Amino acid sequence: MKKALEQRDQEITDLRAEFTNFKALVMRVLPETSQDEFNIPPTQPRASSSPVVRLQPTSVQPSSVQPTSVQPTPVQPSIEEQDDEDHSDDNYVHY
């Protein structure tokens, strides 16, 4: 139990470090674009960034599950099966 909690704490701290690095990169790009458009929007994301820091460690874990999800794969066979069924129906209609 302690090892699992320690690993989780390490993962959370690593995710926070990655997020701060990512946030630093984003904030380098955003001020350039926001200065061209408006000066007001940069203040709003900064105010909402503190809850985002808390939500992102939980949102990063599902993102690691998404690549393993098989959602795109069933879509293609189902389309192929429908095509096969359509062809077989066409054959029956021709006879």
N, C-alpha and C positions, 0 to 999 in steps of 0.2 A: 504493500500500500504506500509506504513512504517513498519507495523508488518510483512508483508510478506518479505520485504527486510531484516529486522532484523533477522527473522528466517533463511533466506537464508544465511546471514552472519555467524550466529551461526553454521549452518550445515557445511559451508565451513571451518570454523575454527576447528570444530570437526573433519572433514575429514582430514585436514592438520595434526592435532595432531595424529590421527590414522595412517596416512601415515608416519609421522616421527617415530612413535613407530615401525611400520612395517619395515621401512627402517633401523632402528637401528638393528632390529633382523636379517634382510637380510645381512646387512654389517658385522654382527658378523659371519655369516656362510660363506659368499662369500670370505672374505680374506683367510680363512683356505683352501678352495678348490682352490682358484686362486693361492695361494703360491705354492701349489703342482704342478699346471700346468704351468701358466705363471704369470709374474709380470706386464705385460703390460695391459691386459684386465681390471683390476680394475680401471685404470685411465679413461678409456673410459666410462664406465657406470656412474662414478661420474660426468663426464663432461655433460653427457646427462640426469642426474637425475634432474637438475633444470627445464628443460621443462617438464619432467615427472610430477613434482609436480603440475604444472599448468594444465596438462591434466588429472590427476587422479581424481580430484573432479568431472569432467564431466563424466569420464568413470565409476565412482562408481555409479552414478545415473542410467545409463542404466543397470548395473549389477543387481540392485534391480528389474528391470523390467523383466529380463531374467527368474528368477524362476517362475514368473507368466505367462510367455509365454506358449502357448498351442501347441507349435511345436511338441513335442514328442507324444502328445495325438492323433492328427489327423493321424499320421503315422501308428499307430497300427490298428485303425478301417479300414483304407484304405486297409491295408494288409488283414484284415479279410474279408472285402467285396470282394476283389479280390479272396480270397480262396473260398468264398461262390459262387461267379459267376463261378469259375472254376468247382466247384462241380455240379452246376446246368447245366452247359454246358456238363459235363460228363454224367449226367443223360439223357439229351436230346440225346446225341450221342448213348447211349446204347439202347434207345427206337427206 
